[in-house]
Amino acid sequence: MTGRYDTPPDPHASAPPGSGGRPGARTAKARRGARTRTPGRGVPLPLLVPAVLGLAFLLVPLLALLLRAPWRGLPAQLASPEVWQALRLSLVCATAATALSLVVGVPLAWLLARTDFPGRGLVRALVTLPLVLPPVVGGVALLLALGRNGVVGQWLDAWFGITLPFTTTGVVLAETFVAMPFLVISVEGTLRAADPRYEEAAATLGASRFTAFRRVTLPLIAPGVAAGAVLAWARALGEFGATITFAGNFPGRTQTMPLAVYLALQNDPAAAIALSLVLLAVSVAVLAGLRDRWMRTV
């Protein structure tokens, strides 16, 4: 005789979650898929239309640059002496500006991230000010500070005979002024994310604070330093306003690629497009190099 508790199990019923049964696993997978697909369903039209317009606004000028590029004459344009001078000077100055930013920017980022002193918020705001300051204003400020009659430049000229404006060194300083904040922000963020207990452990083993930074902290934050250096190099390569204001536009001495683009646009549009393509390629390479850092799915 069969009791009411002896009912055979339903073969179509789902196994309980976590039991390892096939129906239960399928149900859990369906729930995960539903959670994944839910945000993408039913995009509101008031959000979709401006989003598409914004994307088109950003992409159409770049596509126009690619469509109007003189691809057949591009090798000849890039091989001309004037273009090569601008390319070489831009690469040299951007690399020198990045090196200078690393020398002074990494210690500054460590100071902001690891020490507590009065006015630290004000110092951080001043460090990031060149990010929002118009580059032309930065060039004027550099001219008033380091020019021949500037606050510091007059003493450099009188004591050492050093004149910085309208020189290649002036280009490096102008690019450093606008590019170093990118490095400082990147390194400071990496330092704040790094665990300070490793430095404390090194200190308990007898290492000085500088030794702990050099042997422990610096290897930990190396990816952040590299990312900040790439950003600073790309920003220095594309600098225009501060460079033309502080260093001028002298071919072979201070004329970088952005300045050459501006000058060529008036006389030789094909050369301007060729130089613009080079800057566009550098920007794409920078984004590709930082893809894992910026576009990592959370």
C-alpha angles and dihedrals in degrees: 000000000000119000127211090259093056096074109140116245118263108252090209095055118109118248116245114269113269094021092109092239119142098239092050093049089049091051093050090049090051091051091051091049091050091052090049095049099040098083092053097053123099103005106201113246093227088060098038097054098053090041091056091045091051092049091049091048090056098041104039096068091049091048090049089054090053094044095049095043115122094235095172094051095037096100091051091048093051091045095057115111095239094053092045091052091052092046094049094045092048093051093046095046094044091050092048091048090051092050091050090048090053093050095053102018100059093054089046091052090049090051092053095044104039107030133062117213136151113279096018091139090053091049091051090050091051091048092053094042094094088061091068100024114101107253091231089058089050089053091051090049091051090049092052091047103038103020122114089266095030129123092263101012095067090060092046089053095044098044104031105014090239118153115184108177118091093016135106088253088056089056090054092049093048092050092046091052093057099034105044096074089064090057094045094051093048095048094043091053091049091049092051090051093049118093109250091203090084090061090046091051090051089050091053088054091058102265118143119237092256092048090050089051093048098042102031114016100040095055089048094053096038094111091053092047090050092049092048091048091052091049092048092048092050092047091049091049091055098042115129117149102053092040097054092044098047103026104025128216110286115154112241093010111051105355107113126180097273090050090047090051091053093048095043092050088069097047109017114021092180091060090047090054091047092053090044089055090054091053090046091052091051091050092050090049090052092051091047091051092051095041095107091050099046104029102041111139113239 
